[in-house]
Amino acid sequence: MKTAIVTGASKGIGWATTKALLDEGYIVAGWSRSALPEQHDRLRHFTVDVSDSENVEGAFREFMNEYGRLDVLINNAGLGYEGPFEEMPFEEWKQMFDVNVHGIFFCSRLAIPVMKEQEVGHIINIASIAGNTGIPGMAGYCGSKFAVKGISHSMYKEVRKFGIKVTCIYPGSVHTNFFDSIPSVELNEGMMKPEDIAGTILHCLNSSPNYHHVDIEVRPLKPVKR
């Protein structure tokens, strides 16, 4: 039975992906700071702050002791703040890089040796369209997501020869709690659903072994419902 770790699993894209993986028969470890909305006999919650390397290492060690293999890592945990560049509080700037960038480093550097030994594995990094274009008032968030893009491209070129895939997904606006900290954006029905992104993730995971999705950008067809 395949196993997966999903970071930021308690809400939004993370929770939708967790449910989709369970439907596919995976054993899923949901990593998040808050509790998961539901329970399942193949779902195990780990209280994890991905910006804390010791916390990540402890959870990963516990996961491997229990399950013995890792087939899929979904680096989904992320957050964003907006504001003029010169007014951005350093605490918010640092938190975005600690979670969005360092979190991927802390999780992936543990997953890769396991996947190399297995000679199979798939790491999916959830970036943003903010990782492909600058957005006024979002310099810190864009910077962190541009970093995710560069990290992903370097990672896949390092590990592809070991049978490991690395995919970076760049969603446009998704109807999630992400925008709680972005006052300029109001949730609307024109946004994509978390389940849409989860479906894209499953499409990547179910591709044939020698078929590799490197970059996938997805956007709402009609961003604002009229």
N, CA, C and O of each residue as an XYZ file, in Angstrom:
904
protein
N       0.847     -1.194      0.000
C       0.000      0.000      0.000
C       0.883      1.245      0.000
O       1.826      1.341      0.785
N       0.578      2.197     -0.878
C       1.385      3.401     -0.983
C       1.128      4.350      0.185
O       0.038      4.398      0.755
N       2.179      5.102      0.517
C       2.082      6.054      1.619
C       2.365      7.464      1.121
O       3.078      7.662      0.138
N       1.793      8.438      1.818
C       1.988      9.835      1.443
C       2.041     10.707      2.684
O       1.376     10.429      3.682
N       2.833     11.759      2.611
C       2.830     12.828      3.604
C       2.294     14.074      2.913
O       2.752     14.443      1.832
N       1.319     14.719      3.547
C       0.761     15.967      3.038
C       0.973     17.032      4.101
O       0.471     16.893      5.217
N       1.705     18.091      3.780
C       1.894     19.171      4.744
C       0.787     20.208      4.560
O       0.229     20.357      3.473
N       0.483     20.919      5.643
C      -0.640     21.849      5.601
C      -1.940     21.119      5.328
O      -2.776     21.579      4.550
N      -2.104     19.958      5.985
C      -3.165     19.017      5.614
C      -4.540     19.353      6.179
O      -5.529     18.748      5.766
N      -4.630     20.287      7.097
C      -5.893     20.466      7.819
C      -6.909     21.329      7.092
O      -8.081     21.335      7.469
N      -6.493     22.062      6.054
C      -7.408     22.993      5.397
C      -7.135     23.033      3.896
O      -6.109     22.543      3.424
N      -8.065     23.619      3.164
C      -7.861     23.992      1.782
C      -7.335     22.889      0.886
O      -7.845     21.769      0.890
N      -6.302     23.221      0.113
C      -5.725     22.271     -0.832
C      -5.188     21.043     -0.105
O      -5.327     19.923     -0.597
N      -4.579     21.240      1.054
C      -4.010     20.120      1.806
C      -5.058     19.108      2.215
O      -4.848     17.903      2.084
N      -6.191     19.593      2.713
C      -7.246     18.669      3.147
C      -7.920     18.004      1.948
O      -8.223     16.812      1.995
N      -8.155     18.755      0.882
C      -8.747     18.178     -0.317
C      -7.836     17.086     -0.894
O      -8.313     16.048     -1.352
N      -6.536     17.330     -0.865
C      -5.575     16.349     -1.374
C      -5.531     15.123     -0.477
O      -5.461     13.993     -0.960
N      -5.573     15.349      0.820
C      -5.600     14.230      1.770
C      -6.788     13.319      1.492
O      -6.632     12.099      1.436
N      -7.964     13.892      1.318
C      -9.161     13.090      1.047
C      -9.042     12.360     -0.286
O      -9.442     11.201     -0.400
N      -8.495     13.031     -1.288
C      -8.336     12.393     -2.603
C      -7.384     11.205     -2.534
O      -7.633     10.172     -3.157
N      -6.300     11.346     -1.785
C      -5.341     10.251     -1.642
C      -5.955      9.077     -0.882
O      -5.704      7.919     -1.218
N      -6.743      9.368      0.123
C      -7.434      8.301      0.854
C      -8.380      7.554     -0.079
O      -8.466      6.327     -0.026
N      -9.088      8.285     -0.931
C      -9.990      7.651     -1.894
C      -9.233      6.759     -2.868
O      -9.787      5.793     -3.392
N      -7.946      7.091     -3.112
C      -7.110      6.301     -4.003
C      -6.471      5.101     -3.302
O      -5.781      4.302     -3.936
N      -6.703      4.977     -1.989
C      -6.183      3.834     -1.249
C      -4.865      4.048     -0.538
O      -4.284      3.099     -0.013
N      -4.383      5.284     -0.513
C      -3.127      5.588      0.167
C      -3.276      5.536      1.686
O      -4.361      5.750      2.227
N      -2.171      5.250      2.357
C      -2.000      5.597      3.771
C      -1.472      7.023      3.787
O      -0.474      7.324      3.133
N      -2.137      7.905      4.534
C      -1.770      9.324      4.498
C      -1.402      9.823      5.889
O      -2.123      9.600      6.861
N      -0.270     10.498      5.959
C       0.122     11.233      7.158
C      -0.186     12.700      6.912
O       0.429     13.335      6.055
N      -1.127     13.233      7.656
C      -1.477     14.642      7.524
C      -0.675     15.463      8.503
O      -0.866     15.365      9.715
N       0.221     16.273      7.978
C       1.063     17.124      8.817
C       0.471     18.530      8.863
O       0.287     19.171      7.829
N       0.181     18.994     10.059
C      -0.365     20.345     10.210
C      -0.243     20.766     11.663
O      -0.048     19.941     12.556
N      -0.360     22.058     11.875
C      -0.323     22.577     13.248
C      -1.666     22.403     13.932
O      -1.725     22.276     15.155
N      -2.748     22.394     13.161
C      -4.086     22.240     13.740
C      -4.648     20.863     13.415
O      -4.150     20.172     12.525
N      -5.682     20.473     14.136
C      -6.265     19.141     13.974
C      -6.912     18.981     12.610
O      -7.325     19.959     11.986
N      -6.996     17.740     12.155
C      -7.652     17.444     10.894
C      -9.178     17.435     11.088
O      -9.660     17.102     12.171
N      -9.929     17.797     10.053
C     -11.392     17.881     10.197
C     -12.082     16.544     10.418
O     -13.146     16.490     11.034
N     -11.481     15.452      9.915
C     -12.108     14.137     10.012
C     -11.049     13.082     10.307
O      -9.847     13.326     10.205
N     -11.536     11.902     10.677
C     -10.652     10.775     10.922
C     -10.896      9.690      9.884
O     -11.954      9.633      9.257
N      -9.900      8.835      9.716
C     -10.001      7.732      8.757
C      -9.014      6.671      9.204
O      -7.980      6.987      9.792
N      -9.329      5.407      8.926
C      -8.447      4.339      9.420
C      -7.097      4.300      8.713
O      -6.173      3.644      9.194
N      -6.965      4.998      7.568
C      -5.671      5.093      6.888
C      -5.079      6.495      6.972
O      -4.188      6.851      6.200
N      -5.578      7.279      7.906
C      -5.095      8.651      8.075
C      -4.523      8.829      9.472
O      -5.165      8.495     10.467
N      -3.317      9.354      9.532
C      -2.665      9.622     10.817
C      -2.253     11.086     10.858
O      -1.570     11.572      9.956
N      -2.671     11.785     11.909
C      -2.305     13.195     12.052
C      -1.008     13.330     12.836
O      -0.827     12.696     13.876
N      -0.116     14.157     12.329
C       1.109     14.529     13.036
C       1.062     16.046     13.234
O       0.869     16.794     12.276
N       1.237     16.492     14.470
C       1.295     17.931     14.726
C       2.683     18.423     14.347
O       3.665     18.145     15.035
N       2.749     19.164     13.231
C       4.040     19.549     12.675
C       4.010     21.006     12.231
O       3.074     21.453     11.567
N       5.049     21.730     12.611
C       5.323     23.058     12.076
C       6.492     22.887     11.114
O       7.616     22.645     11.554
N       6.253     23.007      9.816
C       7.298     22.691      8.843
C       8.469     23.669      8.885
O       9.525     23.395      8.315
N       8.293     24.795      9.548
C       9.401     25.747      9.660
C      10.365     25.387     10.782
O      11.380     26.058     10.966
N      10.056     24.333     11.535
C      10.874     23.883     12.660
C      11.560     22.574     12.266
O      10.915     21.527     12.212
N      12.850     22.629     11.996
C      13.554     21.453     11.474
C      13.523     20.277     12.447
O      13.373     19.131     12.022
N      13.661     20.539     13.733
C      13.639     19.444     14.707
C      12.263     18.799     14.767
O      12.158     17.578     14.883
N      11.208     19.601     14.691
C       9.839     19.091     14.678
C       9.632     18.194     13.459
O       9.063     17.108     13.571
N      10.094     18.651     12.301
C       9.965     17.878     11.061
C      10.738     16.566     11.159
O      10.227     15.512     10.780
N      11.959     16.631     11.663
C      12.783     15.420     11.768
C      12.141     14.396     12.693
O      12.151     13.200     12.401
N      11.583     14.860     13.806
C      10.936     13.939     14.741
C       9.715     13.275     14.136
O       9.510     12.072     14.299
N       8.903     14.059     13.436
C       7.705     13.508     12.810
C       8.070     12.533     11.689
O       7.429     11.495     11.528
N       9.094     12.872     10.924
C       9.504     11.994      9.827
C      10.042     10.673     10.370
O       9.747      9.605      9.834
N      10.819     10.754     11.420
C      11.362      9.537     12.034
C      10.224      8.644     12.542
O      10.252      7.428     12.352
N       9.232      9.248     13.183
C       8.085      8.490     13.684
C       7.303      7.869     12.525
O       6.872      6.718     12.600
N       7.128      8.643     11.461
C       6.416      8.139     10.290
C       7.129      6.917      9.699
O       6.494      5.898      9.426
N       8.439      7.021      9.503
C       9.187      5.931      8.895
C       9.232      4.703      9.800
O       9.192      3.573      9.314
N       9.315      4.913     11.090
C       9.296      3.783     12.030
C       7.985      3.008     11.930
O       7.950      1.789     12.093
N       6.915      3.744     11.658
C       5.598      3.112     11.606
C       5.289      2.492     10.242
O       4.709      1.409     10.172
N       5.676      3.174      9.156
C       5.239      2.735      7.821
C       6.367      2.186      6.950
O       6.109      1.389      6.049
N       7.606      2.593      7.198
C       8.739      1.972      6.522
C       9.034      2.414      5.111
O      10.072      2.043      4.562
N       8.160      3.194      4.503
C       8.411      3.680      3.148
C       7.642      4.989      2.952
O       6.707      5.303      3.688
N       8.071      5.743      1.930
C       7.383      6.975      1.574
C       7.320      7.060      0.054
O       8.348      7.136     -0.619
N       6.109      7.046     -0.472
C       5.930      7.111     -1.916
C       5.704      8.534     -2.412
O       6.157      8.893     -3.498
N       5.009      9.341     -1.625
C       4.608     10.672     -2.075
C       4.794     11.686     -0.956
O       4.413     11.445      0.189
N       5.386     12.824     -1.303
C       5.460     13.970     -0.390
C       4.803     15.150     -1.095
O       5.221     15.548     -2.183
N       3.771     15.706     -0.463
C       3.101     16.896     -0.981
C       3.506     18.075     -0.105
O       3.025     18.211      1.019
N       4.385     18.921     -0.616
C       4.800     20.127      0.112
C       3.790     21.239     -0.166
O       3.952     22.035     -1.091
N       2.749     21.268      0.658
C       1.636     22.185      0.438
C       1.600     23.335      1.440
O       1.067     24.399      1.126
N       2.148     23.149      2.624
C       2.049     24.180      3.665
C       2.595     25.509      3.156
O       3.683     25.568      2.583
N       1.837     26.557      3.369
C       2.282     27.868      2.911
C       1.390     28.965      3.439
O       0.271     28.710      3.884
N       1.890     30.192      3.390
C       1.109     31.348      3.827
C       1.606     32.586      3.110
O       2.687     32.587      2.519
N       0.804     33.644      3.167
C       1.191     34.879      2.503
C       0.676     36.110      3.221
O      -0.373     36.081      3.864
N       1.427     37.187      3.100
C       1.023     38.495      3.609
C       1.219     39.505      2.485
O       2.053     39.313      1.601
N       0.444     40.574      2.531
C       0.608     41.613      1.525
C       0.929     42.944      2.179
O       0.662     43.157      3.362
N       1.506     43.830      1.391
C       1.842     45.166      1.862
C       2.964     45.747      1.034
O       3.708     44.999      0.399
N       3.107     47.069      1.022
C       4.211     47.685      0.288
C       5.555     47.136      0.759
O       5.751     46.870      1.945
N       6.462     46.973     -0.177
C       7.771     46.365      0.117
C       8.442     47.009      1.324
O       8.912     46.318      2.228
N       8.482     48.356      1.330
C       9.222     49.058      2.376
C       8.496     49.065      3.712
O       9.071     49.459      4.727
N       7.232     48.630      3.724
C       6.464     48.615      4.971
C       6.256     47.204      5.526
O       5.668     47.028      6.593
N       6.741     46.209      4.796
C       6.538     44.824      5.221
C       7.280     44.539      6.525
O       8.501     44.687      6.569
N       6.580     44.135      7.593
C       7.267     43.781      8.838
C       8.197     42.591      8.615
O       7.827     41.629      7.942
N       9.385     42.656      9.170
C      10.342     41.578      8.971
C       9.789     40.251      9.476
O      10.069     39.201      8.896
N       9.005     40.291     10.554
C       8.448     39.053     11.103
C       7.579     38.339     10.070
O       7.630     37.115      9.953
N       6.780     39.103      9.321
C       5.939     38.495      8.292
C       6.778     38.010      7.119
O       6.555     36.914      6.604
N       7.728     38.811      6.701
C       8.648     38.412      5.625
C       9.350     37.100      5.979
O       9.390     36.167      5.178
N       9.894     37.047      7.179
C      10.638     35.859      7.620
C       9.728     34.639      7.706
O      10.120     33.540      7.316
N       8.518     34.832      8.216
C       7.613     33.689      8.347
C       7.271     33.087      6.994
O       7.180     31.867      6.862
N       7.080     33.936      5.982
C       6.784     33.412      4.646
C       7.922     32.545      4.123
O       7.680     31.481      3.553
N       9.153     32.991      4.311
C      10.287     32.194      3.831
C      10.512     30.967      4.706
O      10.886     29.908      4.204
N      10.286     31.101      6.014
C      10.454     29.949      6.905
C       9.500     28.821      6.545
O       9.893     27.654      6.536
N       8.244     29.159      6.247
C       7.241     28.138      5.936
C       7.308     27.733      4.466
O       7.414     26.548      4.149
N       7.248     28.712      3.575
C       7.107     28.425      2.144
C       8.370     27.842      1.519
O       8.290     27.044      0.585
N       9.534     28.236      2.030
C      10.807     27.805      1.421
C      11.547     26.815      2.314
O      11.857     25.702      1.890
N      11.827     27.218      3.538
C      12.579     26.331      4.424
C      11.793     25.059      4.730
O      12.381     23.995      4.922
N      10.462     25.166      4.775
C       9.652     23.976      5.013
C       9.860     22.919      3.944
O       9.934     21.729      4.248
N       9.954     23.354      2.678
C      10.211     22.409      1.593
C      11.591     21.773      1.756
O      11.758     20.576      1.523
N      12.573     22.571      2.154
C      13.923     22.045      2.378
C      13.928     21.015      3.496
O      14.475     19.925      3.335
N      13.317     21.357      4.637
C      13.344     20.455      5.793
C      12.661     19.124      5.479
O      13.146     18.070      5.893
N      11.535     19.162      4.749
C      10.798     17.930      4.456
C      11.452     17.120      3.339
O      11.592     15.902      3.447
N      11.847     17.797      2.276
C      12.348     17.083      1.096
C      13.717     16.454      1.335
O      14.005     15.387      0.793
N      14.553     17.090      2.124
C      15.894     16.525      2.340
C      15.823     15.214      3.114
O      16.753     14.410      3.056
N      14.716     14.991      3.844
C      14.514     13.714      4.539
C      13.869     12.690      3.612
O      14.176     11.500      3.678
N      12.979     13.161      2.756
C      12.265     12.247      1.861
C      13.162     11.676      0.771
O      13.040     10.502      0.422
N      14.053     12.487      0.236
C      14.839     12.073     -0.933
C      15.697     10.827     -0.673
O      15.681      9.923     -1.508
N      16.441     10.726      0.431
C      17.231      9.502      0.644
C      16.364      8.237      0.700
O      16.769      7.182      0.211
N      15.179      8.346      1.295
C      14.264      7.198      1.353
C      13.820      6.821     -0.055
O      13.827      5.646     -0.420
N      13.439      7.811     -0.836
C      12.975      7.549     -2.200
C      14.101      7.029     -3.087
O      13.870      6.195     -3.962
N      15.312      7.518     -2.864
C      16.460      6.996     -3.620
C      16.659      5.516     -3.345
O      16.904      4.736     -4.265
N      16.556      5.136     -2.104
C      16.730      3.727     -1.744
C      15.630      2.872     -2.367
O      15.878      1.743     -2.791
N      14.408      3.419     -2.419
C      13.286      2.703     -3.027
C      13.365      2.691     -4.552
O      12.785      1.830     -5.214
N      14.104      3.678     -5.097
C      14.194      3.915     -6.535
C      12.850      4.310     -7.132
O      12.576      4.049     -8.304
N      12.029      4.935     -6.322
C      10.746      5.461     -6.780
C      10.239      6.451     -5.744
O      10.508      6.312     -4.550
N       9.502      7.451     -6.213
C       8.914      8.429     -5.309
C       8.470      9.652     -6.093
O       8.894      9.856     -7.231
N       7.629     10.455     -5.491
C       7.124     11.657     -6.164
C       6.986     12.762     -5.129
O       6.298     12.601     -4.121
N       7.639     13.876     -5.384
C       7.530     15.061     -4.549
C       6.773     16.111     -5.346
O       7.146     16.432     -6.474
N       5.713     16.645     -4.761
C       4.936     17.688     -5.419
C       4.992     18.946     -4.560
O       4.588     18.938     -3.398
N       5.495     20.017     -5.146
C       5.601     21.301     -4.457
C       4.501     22.224     -4.954
O       4.370     22.460     -6.155
N       3.713     22.744     -4.023
C       2.641     23.667     -4.380
C       3.191     25.086     -4.305
O       3.438     25.620     -3.224
N       3.374     25.677     -5.466
C       3.850     27.056     -5.538
C       2.640     27.967     -5.695
O       1.709     27.898     -4.893
N       2.638     28.818     -6.714
C       1.554     29.774     -6.949
C       1.865     30.468     -8.266
O       3.013     30.469     -8.710
N       0.848     31.063     -8.897
C       1.166     31.898    -10.051
C       2.069     33.048     -9.626
O       2.730     33.665    -10.461
N       2.096     33.340     -8.311
C       3.027     34.348     -7.781
C       4.465     33.885     -7.895
O       5.380     34.678     -7.670
N       4.693     32.629     -8.235
C       6.039     32.130     -8.487
C       6.455     32.279     -9.934
O       7.571     31.919    -10.308
N       5.551     32.814    -10.754
C       5.858     33.028    -12.167
C       5.789     34.490    -12.583
O       6.236     34.853    -13.672
N       5.229     35.329    -11.717
C       5.081     36.737    -12.072
C       5.053     37.597    -10.809
O       4.552     37.168     -9.769
N       5.589     38.798    -10.904
C       5.534     39.701     -9.766
C       4.139     40.287     -9.589
O       3.426     40.521    -10.565
N       3.758     40.522     -8.337
C       2.446     41.089     -8.013
C       2.662     42.268     -7.075
O       3.292     42.100     -6.031
N       2.165     43.448     -7.404
C       2.344     44.601     -6.508
C       1.793     44.314     -5.120
O       0.696     43.775     -4.977
N       2.552     44.675     -4.111
C       2.133     44.457     -2.729
C       2.373     43.060     -2.216
O       2.021     42.745     -1.079
N       2.975     42.207     -3.047
C       3.181     40.809     -2.647
C       4.631     40.381     -2.874
O       4.893     39.222     -3.194
N       5.563     41.306     -2.711
C       6.963     41.005     -3.032
C       7.499     39.836     -2.213
O       8.184     38.968     -2.754
N       7.201     39.802     -0.934
C       7.704     38.727     -0.086
C       7.130     37.383     -0.478
O       7.856     36.392     -0.564
N       5.819     37.345     -0.716
C       5.178     36.094     -1.117
C       5.690     35.642     -2.475
O       6.017     34.470     -2.662
N       5.761     36.577     -3.427
C       6.287     36.229     -4.750
C       7.721     35.713     -4.649
O       8.078     34.726     -5.292
N       8.529     36.378     -3.849
C       9.908     35.948     -3.683
C       9.999     34.528     -3.163
O      10.827     33.742     -3.624
N       9.141     34.194     -2.194
C       9.171     32.839     -1.638
C       8.725     31.811     -2.664
O       9.268     30.707     -2.710
N       7.741     32.162     -3.488
C       7.236     31.204     -4.469
C       8.137     31.100     -5.697
O       8.212     30.037     -6.315
N       8.825     32.188     -6.063
C       9.862     32.073     -7.084
C      10.954     31.126     -6.587
O      11.513     30.356     -7.368
N      11.253     31.181     -5.302
C      12.242     30.265     -4.728
C      11.777     28.820     -4.851
O      12.577     27.935     -5.153
N      10.487     28.575     -4.618
C       9.947     27.222     -4.751
C      10.150     26.707     -6.179
O      10.491     25.542     -6.383
N       9.939     27.582     -7.161
C      10.142     27.190     -8.565
C      11.592     26.787     -8.813
O      11.851     25.732     -9.393
N      12.533     27.613     -8.381
C      13.944     27.299     -8.591
C      14.372     26.040     -7.871
O      15.114     25.224     -8.418
N      13.907     25.883     -6.649
C      14.220     24.684     -5.872
C      13.690     23.440     -6.593
O      14.391     22.436     -6.721
N      12.447     23.525     -7.059
C      11.820     22.378     -7.722
C      12.580     21.970     -8.974
O      12.805     20.783     -9.212
N      12.975     22.956     -9.776
C      13.688     22.644    -11.017
C      15.051     22.007    -10.730
O      15.461     21.069    -11.413
N      15.736     22.517     -9.733
C      17.030     21.923     -9.376
C      16.855     20.519     -8.812
O      17.610     19.606     -9.147
N      15.846     20.355     -7.947
C      15.594     19.048     -7.340
C      15.323     17.982     -8.386
O      15.897     16.895     -8.332
N      14.439     18.291     -9.350
C      14.070     17.227    -10.287
C      15.263     16.812    -11.146
O      15.381     15.645    -11.520
N      16.148     17.759    -11.461
C      17.318     17.413    -12.265
C      18.331     16.591    -11.466
O      19.106     15.829    -12.044
N      18.326     16.745    -10.154
C      19.216     15.950     -9.300
C      18.704     14.531     -9.103
O      19.498     13.594     -9.034
N      17.388     14.359     -9.012
C      16.864     13.071     -8.546
C      16.175     12.240     -9.616
O      15.817     11.092     -9.351
N      15.977     12.771    -10.800
C      15.243     12.026    -11.827
C      15.912     10.703    -12.162
O      15.232      9.721    -12.459
N      17.254     10.670    -12.117
C      17.973      9.433    -12.478
C      17.768      8.332    -11.442
O      18.115      7.176    -11.684
N      17.206      8.691    -10.288
C      16.927      7.698     -9.245
C      15.463      7.244     -9.277
O      15.005      6.542     -8.376
N      14.734      7.652    -10.323
C      13.330      7.258    -10.424
C      12.389      8.124     -9.618
O      11.245      7.740     -9.370
N      12.859      9.292     -9.205
C      12.051     10.201     -8.380
C      11.562     11.357     -9.246
O      12.340     11.988     -9.962
N      10.275     11.620     -9.167
C       9.686     12.755     -9.875
C       9.532     13.940     -8.920
O       9.236     13.765     -7.738
N       9.734     15.130     -9.442
C       9.453     16.363     -8.702
C       8.593     17.243     -9.597
O       8.998     17.605    -10.701
N       7.411     17.581     -9.116
C       6.459     18.389     -9.876
C       6.155     19.664     -9.111
O       5.956     19.636     -7.897
N       6.120     20.781     -9.824
C       5.758     22.061     -9.210
C       4.445     22.539     -9.832
O       4.326     22.644    -11.053
N       3.474     22.823     -8.983
C       2.160     23.267     -9.441
C       1.963     24.726     -9.034
O       2.240     25.109     -7.898
N       1.484     25.526     -9.975
C       1.325     26.966     -9.770
C      -0.156     27.334     -9.878
O      -0.617     27.684    -10.964
N      -0.907     27.265     -8.783
C      -2.332     27.605     -8.870
C      -2.560     29.116     -8.878
O      -1.838     29.883     -8.241
N      -3.595     29.512     -9.628
C      -4.128     30.854     -9.470
C      -5.004     30.887     -8.223
O      -4.785     30.115     -7.290
N      -5.983     31.764     -8.202
C      -6.794     31.942     -6.992
C      -7.655     30.716     -6.700
O      -8.388     30.234     -7.563
N      -7.552     30.226     -5.471
C      -8.299     29.062     -5.009
C      -9.148     29.491     -3.810
O      -8.694     30.267     -2.969
N     -10.351     28.995     -3.738
C     -11.289     29.375     -2.679
C     -10.888     28.688     -1.372
O     -11.427     27.636     -1.028
N      -9.936     29.290     -0.641
C      -9.444     28.729      0.615
C      -9.239     29.839      1.638
O      -9.433     31.022      1.357
N      -8.842     29.417      2.829
C      -8.577     30.382      3.911
C      -7.277     31.149      3.697
O      -6.946     32.021      4.500
N      -6.529     30.845      2.631
C      -5.286     31.571      2.361
C      -5.528     33.077      2.350
O      -4.687     33.846      2.816
N      -6.670     33.497      1.822
C      -6.934     34.922      1.655
C      -7.399     35.608      2.935
O      -7.712     36.798      2.926
N      -7.445     34.856      4.039
C      -7.784     35.483      5.330
C      -6.803     36.596      5.668
O      -7.178     37.587      6.294
N      -5.544     36.437      5.255
C      -4.513     37.432      5.574
C      -4.210     38.350      4.383
O      -3.222     39.084      4.402
N      -5.063     38.310      3.345
C      -4.895     39.159      2.165
C      -6.149     40.029      2.030
O      -7.066     39.669      1.292
N      -6.205     41.162      2.727
C      -7.436     41.964      2.769
C      -7.922     42.454      1.413
O      -9.118     42.697      1.249
N      -7.042     42.606      0.446
C      -7.441     43.162     -0.849
C      -8.217     42.178     -1.715
O      -8.776     42.566     -2.741
N      -8.257     40.907     -1.312
C      -8.929     39.876     -2.110
C     -10.126     39.329     -1.343
O     -10.003     38.932     -0.184
N     -11.274     39.311     -1.994
C     -12.468     38.714     -1.417
C     -12.733     37.365     -2.083
O     -12.631     37.234     -3.303
N     -13.073     36.368     -1.271
C     -13.415     35.072     -1.834
C     -14.635     35.214     -2.737
O     -15.576     35.939     -2.415
N     -14.610     34.516     -3.865
C     -15.759     34.548     -4.758
C     -15.882     33.215     -5.487
O     -14.944     32.419     -5.527
N     -17.055     32.994     -6.058
C     -17.343     31.706     -6.678
C     -16.608     31.491     -7.997
O     -16.644     30.396     -8.558
N     -15.935     32.543     -8.496
C     -15.135     32.380     -9.701
C     -13.790     31.738     -9.448
O     -13.084     31.388    -10.394
N     -13.418     31.575     -8.175
C     -12.136     30.954     -7.847
C     -12.191     29.443     -8.051
O     -13.264     28.841     -8.027
N     -11.027     28.843     -8.250
C     -10.955     27.385     -8.313
C     -11.258     26.783     -6.950
O     -11.158     27.452     -5.922
N     -11.625     25.524     -6.961
C     -11.899     24.800     -5.718
C     -10.658     23.995     -5.320
O      -9.901     23.555     -6.185
N     -10.450     23.801     -4.014
C      -9.317     22.967     -3.584
C      -9.341     21.588     -4.230
O      -8.294     21.008     -4.519
N     -10.550     21.067     -4.453
C     -10.668     19.746     -5.077
C     -10.128     19.743     -6.508
O      -9.658     18.716     -6.996
N     -10.198     20.903     -7.179
C      -9.618     20.998     -8.519
C      -8.115     20.748     -8.480
O      -7.574     20.019     -9.311
N      -7.451     21.361     -7.508
C      -5.999     21.190     -7.384
C      -5.669     19.763     -6.980
O      -4.705     19.179     -7.474
N      -6.474     19.199     -6.075
C      -6.255     17.811     -5.671
C      -6.367     16.878     -6.876
O      -5.620     15.905     -6.983
N      -7.306     17.179     -7.787
C      -7.445     16.363     -8.993
C      -6.219     16.447     -9.881
O      -5.810     15.452    -10.479
N      -5.627     17.641     -9.971
C      -4.400     17.798    -10.748
C      -3.260     17.005    -10.122
O      -2.466     16.382    -10.827
N      -3.185     17.034     -8.807
C      -2.154     16.272     -8.101
C      -2.302     14.774     -8.387
O      -1.315     14.096     -8.671
N      -3.522     14.266     -8.312
C      -3.736     12.843     -8.597
C      -3.374     12.506    -10.040
O      -2.820     11.442    -10.315
N      -3.688     13.411    -10.955
C      -3.324     13.187    -12.362
C      -1.813     12.992    -12.497
O      -1.359     12.108    -13.223
N      -1.046     13.815    -11.801
C       0.419     13.689    -11.838
C       0.878     12.373    -11.228
O       1.736     11.685    -11.780
N       0.302     12.036    -10.091
C       0.720     10.823     -9.384
C       0.378      9.561    -10.160
O       1.083      8.558    -10.050
N      -0.691      9.599    -10.940
C      -1.144      8.408    -11.658
C      -0.559      8.289    -13.056
O      -0.930      7.388    -13.808
N       0.350      9.185    -13.413
C       0.963      9.110    -14.737
C       1.925      7.926    -14.815
O       2.377      7.415    -13.791
N       2.230      7.500    -16.030
C       3.120      6.358    -16.215
C       4.524      6.691    -15.688
O       4.899      7.862    -15.620
N       5.294      5.668    -15.319
C       6.573      5.903    -14.637
C       7.547      6.802    -15.391
O       8.300      7.544    -14.760
N       7.554      6.759    -16.710
C       8.524      7.547    -17.465
C       7.921      8.846    -18.008
O       8.488      9.479    -18.899
N       6.772      9.232    -17.463
C       6.077     10.455    -17.879
C       6.121     11.428    -16.713
O       5.569     11.151    -15.648
N       6.773     12.560    -16.910
C       7.081     13.446    -15.787
C       6.497     14.835    -16.013
O       6.897     15.537    -16.941
N       5.562     15.226    -15.177
C       5.056     16.595    -15.176
C       6.044     17.451    -14.376
O       6.225     17.224    -13.180
N       6.670     18.410    -15.006
C       7.635     19.262    -14.311
C       6.945     20.500    -13.744
O       7.044     20.777    -12.549
N       6.249     21.241    -14.597
C       5.541     22.467    -14.204
C       4.102     22.402    -14.691
O       3.844     22.029    -15.835
N       3.168     22.766    -13.822
C       1.766     22.871    -14.219
C       1.198     24.160    -13.640
O       1.139     24.326    -12.422
N       0.779     25.073    -14.513
C       0.115     26.294    -14.063
C      -1.371     26.156    -14.321
O      -1.786     25.807    -15.427
N      -2.180     26.432    -13.298
C      -3.640     26.319    -13.423
C      -4.271     27.615    -12.927
O      -3.825     28.206    -11.944
N      -5.322     28.045    -13.633
C      -6.008     29.298    -13.290
C      -7.515     29.111    -13.472
O      -7.951     28.226    -14.209
N      -8.303     29.943    -12.801
C      -9.737     29.949    -13.094
C      -9.976     30.419    -14.526
O      -9.277     31.307    -15.013
N     -10.954     29.831    -15.199
C     -11.277     30.295    -16.532
C     -11.900     31.705    -16.480
O     -11.565     32.580    -17.278
N     -12.809     31.891    -15.519
C     -13.445     33.181    -15.303
C     -13.223     33.568    -13.846
O     -14.019     33.192    -12.986
N     -12.156     34.314    -13.550
C     -11.755     34.560    -12.155
C     -12.816     35.237    -11.298
O     -12.901     34.967    -10.100
N     -13.620     36.106    -11.885
C     -14.645     36.807    -11.111
C     -15.999     36.420    -11.646
O     -16.284     36.615    -12.828
N     -16.836     35.871    -10.787
C     -18.180     35.458    -11.181
C     -19.021     36.680    -11.455
O     -19.089     37.587    -10.626
N     -19.669     36.717    -12.618
C     -20.497     37.866    -12.975
C     -21.945     37.440    -13.179
O     -22.797     38.273    -13.486
